[in-house]
């Protein structure tokens, strides 16, 4: 029997958690399910003509998109427990034909955080975001897509494989490192991770979610 799912509210964000239940064997990754929801978020289903308000427990599958408005925040969880979190004014799509491994995500703009269980059997998440493809191996990886098309990839814990869209370059980014990818051209080497003070609340929230959810890392400080 699946576990009983019960919503709770923490800091204005609705969180759906499993209270009990047994492991599911070889879960299908998609559709993903919305498990946290704060502020205004919308879903575009491939078989509907318009964006509609997102709802807790709603499923998001191949060909669907999710976006947040100002102040919005949403988390999608795949069948094996990978978490895709969006910050304010952000948008992703799950391209059609993305069954199986890896779970492919197109990141259009804004802030995204991918959390992958360490040492688990979950399939990879492959994030395509303009000038780079990011594959978190484990841990928590934040990605910011800037208005000029550049990317900032920050590995807070774990590792991520990063490459050009045609694999014209490849780099491994480890925990507490970041990689800046220009809109065109080659990125430099990874540098020490530096959190922008404007993004402090977003980073702390994700760190706490990762720690509580078993993705690794440490609980954020006060």
Secondary structure as the mmCIF struct_conf table of DSSP 4:
data_model
#
loop_
_struct_conf.conf_type_id
_struct_conf.id
_struct_conf.beg_label_comp_id
_struct_conf.beg_label_asym_id
_struct_conf.beg_label_seq_id
_struct_conf.end_label_comp_id
_struct_conf.end_label_asym_id
_struct_conf.end_label_seq_id
HELX_LH_PP_P HELX_LH_PP_P1 UNK A 2 UNK A 4
STRN STRN1 UNK A 5 UNK A 10
TURN_TY1_P TURN_TY1_P1 UNK A 11 UNK A 12
STRN STRN2 UNK A 13 UNK A 18
BEND BEND1 UNK A 20 UNK A 20
HELX_LH_PP_P HELX_LH_PP_P2 UNK A 22 UNK A 24
BEND BEND2 UNK A 25 UNK A 26
BEND BEND3 UNK A 31 UNK A 31
STRN STRN3 UNK A 32 UNK A 38
BEND BEND4 UNK A 39 UNK A 39
STRN STRN4 UNK A 41 UNK A 44
TURN_TY1_P TURN_TY1_P2 UNK A 46 UNK A 47
BEND BEND5 UNK A 48 UNK A 50
STRN STRN5 UNK A 52 UNK A 53
TURN_TY1_P TURN_TY1_P3 UNK A 56 UNK A 57
STRN STRN6 UNK A 59 UNK A 60
TURN_TY1_P TURN_TY1_P4 UNK A 62 UNK A 63
STRN STRN7 UNK A 65 UNK A 68
TURN_TY1_P TURN_TY1_P5 UNK A 70 UNK A 71
STRN STRN8 UNK A 73 UNK A 77
TURN_TY1_P TURN_TY1_P6 UNK A 79 UNK A 80
STRN STRN9 UNK A 83 UNK A 86
TURN_TY1_P TURN_TY1_P7 UNK A 88 UNK A 89
STRN STRN10 UNK A 91 UNK A 93
TURN_TY1_P TURN_TY1_P8 UNK A 96 UNK A 97
BEND BEND6 UNK A 100 UNK A 102
STRN STRN11 UNK A 103 UNK A 116
TURN_TY1_P TURN_TY1_P9 UNK A 118 UNK A 119
HELX_LH_PP_P HELX_LH_PP_P3 UNK A 122 UNK A 124
STRN STRN12 UNK A 125 UNK A 129
TURN_TY1_P TURN_TY1_P10 UNK A 130 UNK A 131
STRN STRN13 UNK A 132 UNK A 145
TURN_TY1_P TURN_TY1_P11 UNK A 147 UNK A 148
BEND BEND7 UNK A 149 UNK A 149
STRN STRN14 UNK A 151 UNK A 163
TURN_TY1_P TURN_TY1_P12 UNK A 165 UNK A 166
BEND BEND8 UNK A 167 UNK A 168
STRN STRN15 UNK A 170 UNK A 174
TURN_TY1_P TURN_TY1_P13 UNK A 175 UNK A 176
STRN STRN16 UNK A 177 UNK A 181
BEND BEND9 UNK A 183 UNK A 185
STRN STRN17 UNK A 191 UNK A 192
HELX_RH_3T_P HELX_RH_3T_P1 UNK A 197 UNK A 199
HELX_RH_AL_P HELX_RH_AL_P1 UNK A 200 UNK A 213
TURN_TY1_P TURN_TY1_P14 UNK A 214 UNK A 214
BEND BEND10 UNK A 215 UNK A 215
BEND BEND11 UNK A 217 UNK A 217
#
